[in-house]
Amino acid sequence: MVTSKDAPALDQLTDAMLASYRTDPRGTRIGRRYLPSRDAIISITRNLLALLYPGYQGRQDLTADGLRFHVGSLLDTVRQALLDQVALCLSYREEVDGQPHNDPACRARAAVVVDTFLQGLPNVRRVLVEDVQAAFDGDPAATNLDEIILAYPGLLAISVYRLAHELHVLGVQLMPRIMTEWAHAKTGADIHPGARIGASFFMDHATGAVVGETTDIGANVKLYQGVTLGALSHPKDERGRVIRGTKRHPTVEDGVTIYANATVLGGATVLGKGSLVGGSVFLTQSVPAGTRVAIKPPELTLRQGGDGALSPTKSGD
């Protein structure tokens, strides 16, 4: 058992920690002023979900008579919180980039961004209702839309993505990533806010699905669990640094279905309209519209009885 007299002196430990910060300042925020709040952003996200799905998220005792007051009050709360966090995000970006900073100017820019974002909420909800319907139409295990809204992790991931994408398009950095990574932690589905996804999108089961930043997905697309829409390689400059802002992830056209654990890589890879990609496929080339892509069935070894004899057979025989 360590006693107080055996423990290093507090000032020695303090000096050692300070030396660590000086030696490698990564992972520290010292002498900086601006940083958005992860907790506040998650709270905003929850309130936005309550606006998108009234009666499901947040208060569940809503009536038609009190709905206007509820929505107006919630919008006011969300607007004020958004204004604070978006202004912090804009200020943070300027501070990180070493740009001259002006708090009132950032606040004014944040107000324009927030009002534009909020004005787009009815359209976001319209698209999400189509996503809910796509989930119901695509999953015979679903009993009704209530079940999908309340229980399906894929819908939560898509809902948060669609909100975060709008902020991403408006030039807000960091906040959209906090939102989608919160959804990633909650659902197991990782959708980058920079991806572009059309209407009636359904992720069946969703766990382990990955949609990269420069992915383009059309309408009426269905992904199963474990699907990766990723980068084939990361182009680098002459100093060996990753070049950012290039098209690295696939394009998935309308009506495509991608089954479980398939991997589709590359910015030049295009899955043509109505294509079907089978489970566990690894694909790095484009396919034309209406293509069915599958791997050969594996050969299995079956053991019957207690004699230890093994009988090879192909899956599906």
N, C-alpha and C positions, 0 to 999 in steps of 0.2 A: 504494500500500500504506500502510495506517495504521500509524504507529509508536506506541510507548507515550507519547512526548512529545506526539503530536497528539491522543491520546484524552482526553476530559474526565476530570477528576479523579474518583476513586471517591467521595469525599464529596459532590461535586456531583450525581452520578448518584443517590446514596442520598437526598439531600435532595429531588430531583425526584420519585423514586418515592414517598417519604413524603407529599409534597404531593399527589400524585395520589390516594393512599388517603384523605387528609383531605378533598379536594375532592369526591370521589365514592366513598363507602364500599361501593357495590354491588360484588359480586364479591370481597369480602374477608371473612374470619372472624377478627377480632381481638378479644381480650378475651372470647371465648366458650369454653366448656369442652366441650360435648357435640356430637358429630357421628358418626353411624354410618359404618362402613368399607365402601366399595364393594367392595373386594377380598374382605373377609371375607364379605360377603353373596353375592357370586358363588360363592365356595367353598362356602357353605352350600347354595346352589341346586344346584350340581353333586352334592353329597352327597345331597340330597333326591331328585334324579333317579336316583341309584344305588339308593335305597331303593324307588322306584317301579318301576324296570326292572332288577331284579337280574340280573346276568350280561350285560347290554347296556351299562349305564353303570358306570363304575368297574371293579372287578375282573371279569374274564371267565373266571376259572378256578374258579368256585364249584361245589361239590358239595352234595348233600342233607345229607351228614354234617356239613359245616362251616357250613351256612347259618345256624343259630341263633346261633352265636358271631359270625358276620360281621354279621348284622342287629343284634344287641344292641350290639356295639361301635360300629357306625356310628350307631345311634340315640343312644348316649351322647355321641359326638363332636358330632353335630348339635345335641343338646339344649343342651350347654354353649355352643356357638357362638351358637345362637339366643338363649339367655338373655342373653348379653353384648350382642348387637346390638339385640334388642328393648328391653332396658333403656336402651340409648343412644338409641334412637328415641323412647321415652317421655320421657326426660330432655331430649332435643333439643326436642321439642314444647313442653314446659313452659318451657324457656329462651327459645324464640322468642316464646312468648305472654306472657312476663314473669310467669309464675305462680311462687308460692313452690315451691321444689324440695326434695325429700327423697330422697336416693339409696336408702336402704333401702326406702322405700315404692315407688319405681319398680321396684326389683329384685323386690319381692314381686308387684307387678302383672304384671311380665314373666313370672314363673314360672307364673302362672295362664294367661296368654295362650299361652305356649309349650306347656304341657302339654295345653291344649285343642286347640291346633293339631296336635300330634303324635297325639293320640287320633283325630283326623279323617283321618289319612293313609290308613288302609285304605279309607275311602269314596272319597277322592280317587282312589286307584288303581283302584277299581271303575269309576268313571266314565271314567277315562282308557283303560282296557281297551276300553270301548265306543267311545271315540273312535278307537282303533287299528282296531277291527273296521269302523267306519264308513268309514275311509280305504281299507281293503282292499276292502270291498264297493262303494265308489264310484269306484275307480280301476282300470280294466282293465289298466293297465300294471304294477300291483303284482303281484309274484310270490308274496309271502308276508308274514306279519306282521313277520318279522325285518327285512325291507327297510324297512318303514314306520318301525319304532322306531329303526333305526340311521341312516336317511338322510333322512326326510321333514322339511323345515323346518317345515311346518305343525304337525306333531305336537309338535316341540320348543316352538314358540310356545304351543300350547294347554296343554302340560304345565306350563310355567312360569307361564302365566296362572292355571291352576287352583290352584296352590300360592299364588301371590301374592294371589289373590282371597280365600282363606281368612284370610290375615293382614289384608287390607283390612277384611273383615267384623268381625274381632276388634279393630279400632280402631288397628292399627299403621299409622303414616304413614311415608312416604319409602321404607322398605324394600321394599314391594311395587312401587313405581315403579322402583326400581333393578333389581329382578328382571325386570320385564317389558321395561324398556328395554334390558337386556342381551340378552334374547331377541330384541327388535326389531333390535338391531345384528347379531345372529347370523343371523337368518332373513329380515329385511325385512318381517315381519308385525308390526303394532303393535296390541296388544290392551291396553286400559286395565284394570288390576286391578279397577276398580269395576264393569265390565260384568257382566251376569248371563247365563250361557250354559248351556243345557241339555245333556243327554247326547247322545252320538253326533253330535258336531260335527266337521265335516271342512272344512278349507281346502285346496282343490286348488291346488297350486303355491305358494300363500300369499304370494308376493312382492308387496309393495305394498298388501296388505290392511290396512284400518284399522277398528278397532272402538272407538267412543268410550265414554267413561266411563259414561253412563247408558243405554247400549244394553241392550235385553232380547231375548235370543235363546232360542227354544224348543228342543225336541228334534228330532233328525234334520234339522238344517239344514246346507246345503252352500254354501260361498262359494268363488269362484274368485279368481285373482290380480287385484290392483288394485281390488277392491271397497272402497268407502268407506261406512261407516255413521256419518254425521257429523251435525254441528249445522247447522241452517238459518241460525240467527243467534244471537248472544250477547246476551241481555237485559241492560240496564244500568240502574243506579239513577239518581237525580236528579243525582248528581255525575259521571255518565258512567263509573262503574266497573262491570265485569262482575259480574253477580249469579251467585254460585256455588250449587251444590246444587239446581238446577232440572233437570227432565227435558228434555234437549236433543237426545237421539239416538233413533233409531227403535226400534220394537218389531217383531221378526221372529217370527212364530208358527211352530208345529211344521211340519216338512216343507217348508220354503221352500228354493228353489235360486236363487242370485243369480250370474249369469255375469260374465265378466271385465270389469273397468273400469266396472261399474255404480256409480252414486252414489245413495245413498238418504239423505235429510236430514230432520231435524226431529223434535222430541220427540213431536209429535202424529201422526206418520206411522206407520201400522201396515200391515205386509204380512200379509195374511190367510193362514190355514193352507193349506199346499199350493200357494202361489203360485209362479210362475216369473218372474224378472226377467231379461230378455235383456241381452246384452253392450252396454256403453256407454250404457245407459239413464240418464237423469237424472230422479230421481223425488222429489217433495216432497209427495205426497199419498198418503193411505191407499188400499189396494186390498182388495176383499173376498176371501174364501177362494177358492182355485182359479183366481185370475186369472193370465193370461199377459200380461206387459207387454213390449213390444218397440218399437224405433224403426223407421221406414221404411228399407228398404235404400237406401244412398247410390247416386247415379249416378256411375259410373266412366267414365273416358275411356281407351280402349284404342288403342294404336298397333300396326298390323300391317305387316310388310314394311318396305321402305325408302322408300316414297313419301311418308311424313310424314302420310298421312291419318289423322284421328282419328275413332274410331267410339264415340259415347256408348252406354253400356249400363248397366242397373241391376244391382246386385249380385244374383246368384242367377238372372239370365236365362240 
